[in-house]
Amino acid sequence: MLKTVKVAVSMSSEDFKVIEEIRKRDGITRSGVVVKAVRLLRDKSEKEKMIKAYENGYKKYPEKLIEIKAIEKACIETLSDEVWE
């Protein structure tokens, strides 16, 4: 089981009102709101790192013209079979 740690946080009354609104709407505790916010920030940061790595990979190893043409051809063939109304 994970060990929990208690923290005290100072914030504006407006930010506290937001926490209260979320807490009441979602039926969770204040701690639950803060934990959820921290996890969302962590996940956002991880996603940004993965996107940056993906972009750097394309910069380092860009697609070759032959690959682009093959993808283009596959897309055209696939989409041409679709019924467009």
LORO-727694 format. One record per residue: residue in one letter; chain; x, y, z of N, C-alpha, C in turn. Coordinates in steps of 0.001 Angstrom, whole numbers, plus 524288, in hexadecimal, padded with zeros to 5 digits. Layout:
BEGIN
@gulo:A marlum:A n.px:X n.py:Y n.pz:Z ca.px:X ca.py:Y ca.pz:Z c.px:X c.py:Y c.pz:Z
...
This chain:
BEGIN
@gulo:M marlum:A n.px:80342 n.py:7FB6C n.pz:80000 ca.px:80000 ca.py:80000 ca.pz:80000 c.px:80376 c.py:804DD c.pz:80000
@gulo:L marlum:A n.px:801D1 n.py:808D1 n.pz:7FD05 ca.px:804D8 ca.py:80D91 ca.pz:7FCB2 c.px:8042C c.py:810DA c.pz:8019B
@gulo:K marlum:A n.px:8085E n.py:81355 n.pz:80321 ca.px:8083B ca.py:816C3 ca.pz:807AD c.px:8061B c.py:81C0D c.pz:805FA
@gulo:T marlum:A n.px:80278 n.py:81E2C n.pz:808EF ca.px:8006C ca.py:82357 ca.pz:807B8 c.px:80345 c.py:82770 c.pz:80AE5
@gulo:V marlum:A n.px:8038F n.py:82C23 n.pz:808B8 ca.px:80638 ca.py:83079 ca.pz:80B43 c.px:80277 c.py:8350F c.pz:80B69
@gulo:K marlum:A n.px:80239 n.py:837A5 n.pz:80FC3 ca.px:7FECD ca.py:83C26 ca.pz:81053 c.px:801EE c.py:84110 c.pz:80F11
@gulo:V marlum:A n.px:7FF8F n.py:844A2 n.pz:80BFE ca.px:80217 ca.py:8498D ca.pz:80AA7 c.px:7FE48 c.py:84E0C c.pz:80B91
@gulo:A marlum:A n.px:80069 n.py:85287 n.pz:80CB9 ca.px:7FD47 ca.py:85743 ca.pz:80D2E c.px:7FE94 c.py:85AAD c.pz:8087E
@gulo:V marlum:A n.px:7FA8C n.py:85CC9 n.pz:80606 ca.px:7FB56 ca.py:85FDD ca.pz:8014F c.px:7F87F c.py:86514 c.pz:801EB
@gulo:S marlum:A n.px:7FB1F n.py:86943 n.pz:80098 ca.px:7F89D ca.py:86E62 ca.pz:80093 c.px:7F707 c.py:86FAE c.pz:7FB05
@gulo:M marlum:A n.px:7F24F n.py:871EB n.pz:7FA6E ca.px:7F06C ca.py:87353 ca.pz:7F538 c.px:7EC93 c.py:877CC c.pz:7F5BC
@gulo:S marlum:A n.px:7EB66 n.py:87A1A n.pz:7F14E ca.px:7E79B ca.py:87E5D ca.pz:7F150 c.px:7E229 c.py:87C38 c.pz:7F280
@gulo:S marlum:A n.px:7DEC7 n.py:87F95 n.pz:7F44C ca.px:7D96E ca.py:87DE5 ca.pz:7F56B c.px:7D6B1 c.py:87C30 c.pz:7F069
@gulo:E marlum:A n.px:7D821 n.py:87E89 n.pz:7EC02 ca.px:7D5D3 ca.py:87CF6 ca.pz:7E6FE c.px:7D757 c.py:87764 c.pz:7E59D
@gulo:D marlum:A n.px:7DC4E n.py:8760A n.pz:7E659 ca.px:7DE01 ca.py:870AB ca.pz:7E54B c.px:7DB4B c.py:86CDE c.pz:7E8FE
@gulo:F marlum:A n.px:7DA93 n.py:86E72 n.pz:7EDE6 ca.px:7D7E3 ca.py:86B15 ca.pz:7F1AA c.px:7D23A c.py:86A36 c.pz:7EFFA
@gulo:K marlum:A n.px:7CFBA n.py:86E55 n.pz:7EE03 ca.px:7CA57 ca.py:86DCC ca.pz:7EC1F c.px:7CA0E c.py:869DF c.pz:7E7A2
@gulo:V marlum:A n.px:7CDFB n.py:869FC n.pz:7E443 ca.px:7CE1D ca.py:8663D ca.pz:7DFE0 c.px:7CE87 c.py:860AD c.pz:7E1FB
@gulo:I marlum:A n.px:7D1EA n.py:85FE2 n.pz:7E5C6 ca.px:7D27A ca.py:85AB1 ca.pz:7E822 c.px:7CD4B c.py:858E8 c.pz:7EA79
@gulo:E marlum:A n.px:7CAA9 n.py:85C72 n.pz:7ED39 ca.px:7C5A8 ca.py:85B24 ca.pz:7EF9D c.px:7C18C c.py:859C3 c.pz:7EB85
@gulo:E marlum:A n.px:7C176 n.py:85CB2 n.pz:7E73F ca.px:7BDB5 ca.py:85B91 ca.pz:7E311 c.px:7BEB2 c.py:85625 c.pz:7E0C0
@gulo:I marlum:A n.px:7C39F n.py:854FD n.pz:7DFBE ca.px:7C508 ca.py:84FDD ca.pz:7DD86 c.px:7C3C0 c.py:84B8A c.pz:7E165
@gulo:R marlum:A n.px:7C511 n.py:84C67 n.pz:7E643 ca.px:7C428 ca.py:84883 ca.pz:7EA5B c.px:7BE5F c.py:8472A c.pz:7EAC3
@gulo:K marlum:A n.px:7BB1C n.py:84B35 n.pz:7EAE9 ca.px:7B575 ca.py:84A55 ca.pz:7EB62 c.px:7B33C c.py:847CA c.pz:7E676
@gulo:R marlum:A n.px:7B4F9 n.py:849A1 n.pz:7E1F5 ca.px:7B305 ca.py:84785 ca.pz:7DD05 c.px:7B469 c.py:841C3 c.pz:7DC60
@gulo:D marlum:A n.px:7B956 n.py:84071 n.pz:7DDA5 ca.px:7BB37 ca.py:83B1C ca.pz:7DCC3 c.px:7BA7E c.py:83781 c.pz:7E174
@gulo:G marlum:A n.px:7B8DF n.py:839C4 n.pz:7E5E8 ca.px:7B80F ca.py:83697 ca.pz:7EA90 c.px:7BD0D c.py:83441 c.pz:7ECBF
@gulo:I marlum:A n.px:7C13A n.py:83757 n.pz:7EC9D ca.px:7C638 ca.py:8357D ca.pz:7EEBE c.px:7C82F c.py:8394E c.pz:7F2E4
@gulo:T marlum:A n.px:7CC2C n.py:837BC n.pz:7F5A3 ca.px:7CE5F ca.py:83B0D ca.pz:7F9C0 c.px:7D1E7 c.py:83F41 c.pz:7F765
@gulo:R marlum:A n.px:7D34C n.py:84314 n.pz:7FA9C ca.px:7D711 ca.py:8470B ca.pz:7F8D1 c.px:7DC37 c.py:84466 c.pz:7F75B
@gulo:S marlum:A n.px:7DDCB n.py:840B5 n.pz:7FA94 ca.px:7E29F ca.py:83DD3 ca.pz:7F960 c.px:7E222 c.py:83B18 c.pz:7F427
@gulo:G marlum:A n.px:7DD90 n.py:838EF n.pz:7F324 ca.px:7DCA8 ca.py:83649 ca.pz:7EE2C c.px:7DD36 c.py:839F7 c.pz:7E990
@gulo:V marlum:A n.px:7DB4B n.py:83EC9 n.pz:7EA30 ca.px:7DBC6 ca.py:842B3 ca.pz:7E606 c.px:7E183 c.py:843FA c.pz:7E511
@gulo:V marlum:A n.px:7E471 n.py:844C3 n.pz:7E93C ca.px:7E9FB ca.py:84624 ca.pz:7E8B4 c.px:7ED08 c.py:8419C c.pz:7E650
@gulo:V marlum:A n.px:7EC05 n.py:83CE3 n.pz:7E814 ca.px:7EEB4 ca.py:83847 ca.pz:7E5F1 c.px:7ED7F c.py:837BD c.pz:7E020
@gulo:K marlum:A n.px:7E880 n.py:8386C n.pz:7DEB9 ca.px:7E6F8 ca.py:83811 ca.pz:7D940 c.px:7E9CC c.py:83C2D c.pz:7D600
@gulo:A marlum:A n.px:7EA2D n.py:840FE n.pz:7D80C ca.px:7ECDE ca.py:84536 ca.pz:7D543 c.px:7F2A8 c.py:843EF c.pz:7D484
@gulo:V marlum:A n.px:7F522 n.py:841F1 n.pz:7D88C ca.px:7FAB2 ca.py:8408F ca.pz:7D833 c.px:7FB80 c.py:83C4F c.pz:7D424
@gulo:R marlum:A n.px:7F820 n.py:83871 n.pz:7D421 ca.px:7F8A1 ca.py:83429 ca.pz:7D055 c.px:7F7B3 c.py:83615 c.pz:7CAC2
@gulo:L marlum:A n.px:7F3EC n.py:8399A n.pz:7CA1C ca.px:7F303 ca.py:83BCD ca.pz:7C4EB c.px:7F7C8 c.py:83ED2 c.pz:7C302
@gulo:L marlum:A n.px:7FA2B n.py:841DE n.pz:7C67B ca.px:7FEE4 ca.py:844C8 ca.pz:7C505 c.px:8035E c.py:84117 c.pz:7C3A6
@gulo:R marlum:A n.px:803E9 n.py:83CEC n.pz:7C6C3 ca.px:80803 ca.py:8390B ca.pz:7C5A7 c.px:8071B c.py:83680 c.pz:7C05B
@gulo:D marlum:A n.px:80243 n.py:834E9 n.pz:7BF56 ca.px:800FF ca.py:8325B ca.pz:7BA62 c.px:801D4 c.py:83609 c.pz:7B5C9
@gulo:K marlum:A n.px:80062 n.py:83B00 n.pz:7B67C ca.px:8012B ca.py:83EE4 ca.pz:7B255 c.px:806F5 c.py:83F84 c.pz:7B129
@gulo:S marlum:A n.px:80A1C n.py:83FBC n.pz:7B53F ca.px:80FC1 ca.py:84049 ca.pz:7B490 c.px:8120A c.py:83B90 c.pz:7B1C3
@gulo:E marlum:A n.px:81055 n.py:836E2 n.pz:7B33D ca.px:81235 ca.py:83218 ca.pz:7B0B0 c.px:810A4 c.py:83203 c.pz:7AAF4
@gulo:K marlum:A n.px:80BCC n.py:83397 n.pz:7A9D8 ca.px:809F2 ca.py:833B2 ca.pz:7A471 c.px:80D26 c.py:8378B c.pz:7A138
@gulo:E marlum:A n.px:80E47 n.py:83C1E n.pz:7A376 ca.px:81175 ca.py:83FFF ca.pz:7A0B3 c.px:816EE c.py:83DEA c.pz:79F92
@gulo:K marlum:A n.px:81929 n.py:83AF8 n.pz:7A342 ca.px:81E52 ca.py:83897 ca.pz:7A268 c.px:81E21 c.py:834A9 c.pz:79DEC
@gulo:M marlum:A n.px:819FD n.py:83183 n.pz:79DC9 ca.px:81975 ca.py:82D95 ca.pz:799AA c.px:818BB c.py:8302A c.pz:79455
@gulo:I marlum:A n.px:815AF n.py:8345D n.pz:79425 ca.px:814E2 ca.py:8372D ca.pz:78F3B c.px:81A05 c.py:83984 c.pz:78D63
@gulo:K marlum:A n.px:81D00 n.py:83BC3 n.pz:79101 ca.px:8220A ca.py:83E1C ca.pz:78FA3 c.px:825C3 c.py:839EB c.pz:78D7F
@gulo:A marlum:A n.px:825D4 n.py:8355C n.pz:78FFB ca.px:8292E ca.py:83115 ca.pz:78E25 c.px:8277F c.py:82F53 c.pz:788B4
@gulo:Y marlum:A n.px:82265 n.py:82F0A n.pz:787CA ca.px:82044 ca.py:82D94 ca.pz:782B3 c.px:821ED c.py:8318A c.pz:77E93
@gulo:E marlum:A n.px:82149 n.py:83691 n.pz:77FD1 ca.px:822D9 ca.py:83AB0 ca.pz:77C28 c.px:828B1 c.py:83A81 c.pz:77B08
@gulo:N marlum:A n.px:82BD1 n.py:839B8 n.pz:77F14 ca.px:83184 ca.py:83971 ca.pz:77E59 c.px:83303 c.py:834C8 c.pz:77B02
@gulo:G marlum:A n.px:83027 n.py:83075 n.pz:77BA0 ca.px:8312A ca.py:82BDF ca.pz:77866 c.px:8303A c.py:82D0B c.pz:772A3
@gulo:Y marlum:A n.px:82BF9 n.py:82FD9 n.pz:7717E ca.px:82AE5 ca.py:83143 ca.pz:76C12 c.px:82EE4 c.py:8351C c.pz:769EF
@gulo:K marlum:A n.px:830D2 n.py:8389A n.pz:76D54 ca.px:834D1 ca.py:83C4A ca.pz:76B90 c.px:839EC c.py:8396A c.pz:76A61
@gulo:K marlum:A n.px:83B15 n.py:8358A n.pz:76DAA ca.px:83FEC ca.py:8329A ca.pz:76CFD c.px:83F8B c.py:82EC1 c.pz:76874
@gulo:Y marlum:A n.px:83B00 n.py:82C51 n.pz:767DD ca.px:83A28 ca.py:82871 ca.pz:763C0 c.px:83531 c.py:829CA c.pz:760AE
@gulo:P marlum:A n.px:8356B n.py:82DD1 n.pz:75D74 ca.px:830B6 ca.py:82F63 ca.pz:75A8D c.px:82F26 c.py:82B30 c.pz:75698
@gulo:E marlum:A n.px:82A27 n.py:82B4A n.pz:75533 ca.px:82840 ca.py:82790 ca.pz:75151 c.px:82AC8 c.py:828A9 c.pz:74C12
@gulo:K marlum:A n.px:82BBA n.py:82483 n.pz:74944 ca.px:82DE0 ca.py:82507 ca.pz:74404 c.px:8295D c.py:825C8 c.pz:74034
@gulo:L marlum:A n.px:82A79 n.py:82820 n.pz:73BC4 ca.px:8267B ca.py:8292F ca.pz:737E3 c.px:82399 c.py:82437 c.pz:73641
@gulo:I marlum:A n.px:8265B n.py:81FEB n.pz:735B1 ca.px:823E7 ca.py:81B01 ca.pz:73420 c.px:81FF9 c.py:81928 c.pz:7383E
@gulo:E marlum:A n.px:8213D n.py:81A06 n.pz:73D36 ca.px:81DAF ca.py:8188E ca.pz:74167 c.px:818C8 c.py:81BFC c.pz:74159
@gulo:I marlum:A n.px:81984 n.py:820FC n.pz:74069 ca.px:81519 ca.py:8249E ca.pz:7402B c.px:81178 c.py:8231D c.pz:73BB1
@gulo:K marlum:A n.px:813B9 n.py:821DF n.pz:73745 ca.px:81090 ca.py:8205E ca.pz:732B5 c.px:80D9A c.py:81B47 c.pz:733BE
@gulo:A marlum:A n.px:80FFF n.py:81792 n.pz:7366B ca.px:80D68 ca.py:81297 ca.pz:737A4 c.px:808CB c.py:8138C c.pz:73B58
@gulo:I marlum:A n.px:80981 n.py:816E2 n.pz:73F33 ca.px:80549 ca.py:81824 ca.pz:742D7 c.px:800ED c.py:81AFF c.pz:73FF8
@gulo:E marlum:A n.px:80262 n.py:81E9C n.pz:73CB8 ca.px:7FE93 ca.py:8218C ca.pz:7399E c.px:7FB52 c.py:81DD6 c.pz:73644
@gulo:K marlum:A n.px:7FDDF n.py:81A27 n.pz:733BD ca.px:7FB31 ca.py:81661 ca.pz:7305F c.px:7F776 c.py:812FE c.pz:73391
@gulo:A marlum:A n.px:7F93D n.py:81135 n.pz:7380D ca.px:7F5F5 ca.py:80DEC ca.pz:73B67 c.px:7F129 c.py:810ED c.pz:73D42
@gulo:C marlum:A n.px:7F1DF n.py:815DD n.pz:73E89 ca.px:7ED71 ca.py:8191E ca.pz:7403C c.px:7E97B c.py:819D1 c.pz:73BDA
@gulo:I marlum:A n.px:7EB69 n.py:81AE8 n.pz:7373C ca.px:7E7E9 ca.py:81BAF ca.pz:732BF c.px:7E4E3 c.py:816B3 c.pz:73197
@gulo:E marlum:A n.px:7E790 n.py:8124A n.pz:731AD ca.px:7E4F5 ca.py:80D51 ca.pz:7309F c.px:7E0E3 c.py:80C17 c.pz:734CD
@gulo:T marlum:A n.px:7E222 n.py:80D10 n.pz:73999 ca.px:7DE89 ca.py:80BFB ca.pz:73DE7 c.px:7D9CE c.py:80F8A c.pz:73DAB
@gulo:L marlum:A n.px:7DABC n.py:81495 n.pz:73CEF ca.px:7D670 ca.py:81856 ca.pz:73CEC c.px:7D317 c.py:817F2 c.pz:7380A
@gulo:S marlum:A n.px:7D549 n.py:81621 n.pz:733BD ca.px:7D236 ca.py:815B6 ca.pz:72EF0 c.px:7CE1C c.py:81167 c.pz:72F55
@gulo:D marlum:A n.px:7CED0 n.py:80DA9 n.pz:732E9 ca.px:7CAFD ca.py:80988 ca.pz:733BD c.px:7C674 c.py:80B4C c.pz:7371F
@gulo:E marlum:A n.px:7C6FB n.py:80FB3 n.pz:739C4 ca.px:7C2E4 ca.py:811B8 ca.pz:73D37 c.px:7BE7C c.py:8142D c.pz:73A1D
@gulo:V marlum:A n.px:7B9C7 n.py:8139E n.pz:73C25 ca.px:7B53D ca.py:81625 ca.pz:739C4 c.px:7B4E8 c.py:81BA0 c.pz:73C0E
@gulo:W marlum:A n.px:7B525 n.py:81F81 n.pz:738B4 ca.px:7B4F2 ca.py:824F2 ca.pz:73A71 c.px:7AFAC c.py:82739 c.pz:738EE
@gulo:E marlum:A n.px:7ACD1 n.py:82909 n.pz:73CBC ca.px:7A7A4 ca.py:82B4A ca.pz:73BAA c.px:7A791 c.py:8310C c.pz:73CAE
